[in-house]
Amino acid sequence: MSSQVNSQVACLYCRSENAEGALVCASCGRDIAVPATLLAERDDLLRKREDLRDELKRARGEIEAIMRRGKSR
């Protein structure tokens, strides 16, 4: 026995529910599909943001260490 789940996606413009994988909203006709290239670009930007956050955290740690050394002199 297999159960099938019908996923719904809300239109960003009119909030109507549409079948997952729909390219346009059945209610308002606006494009609701997100191009794969846009998703890939978003994922790349999210990775870059995380890398920059890590780099900033390391830099702040280095600055704090330098400041502590300067105060102890």
WOPE-V466907 format. One record per backbone hydrogen bond with DSSP energy under -0.5 kcal/mol. NH is the residue of the N-H (numbers start at 1). CO is the residue of the C=O. E is the energy in kcal/mol with one decimal. If there is no record, write none. Layout:
((NH CO E) (NH CO E))
//
This chain:
((5 3 -0.5) (6 4 -0.6) (7 5 -0.9) (9 18 -3.3) (11 16 -2.6) (15 11 -1.4) (18 9 -2.2) (20 7 -2.0) (22 19 -2.1) (25 30 -2.7) (29 25 -1.4) (32 23 -2.6) (33 23 -1.5) (35 33 -0.6) (38 35 -0.5) (39 35 -1.9) (40 36 -2.5) (41 37 -2.2) (42 38 -2.4) (43 39 -2.5) (44 40 -2.3) (45 41 -2.5) (46 42 -2.5) (47 43 -2.1) (48 44 -2.4) (49 45 -2.5) (50 46 -2.1) (51 47 -2.5) (52 48 -2.5) (53 49 -2.3) (54 50 -2.4) (55 51 -2.4) (56 52 -2.5) (57 53 -2.3) (58 54 -2.3) (59 55 -2.5) (60 56 -2.6) (61 57 -2.0) (62 58 -2.3) (63 59 -2.5) (64 60 -2.6) (65 61 -2.2) (66 62 -2.3) (67 63 -2.7) (68 64 -2.4) (69 65 -2.2) (70 66 -2.3) (71 67 -1.8) (72 68 -1.5) (73 70 -0.7))
//
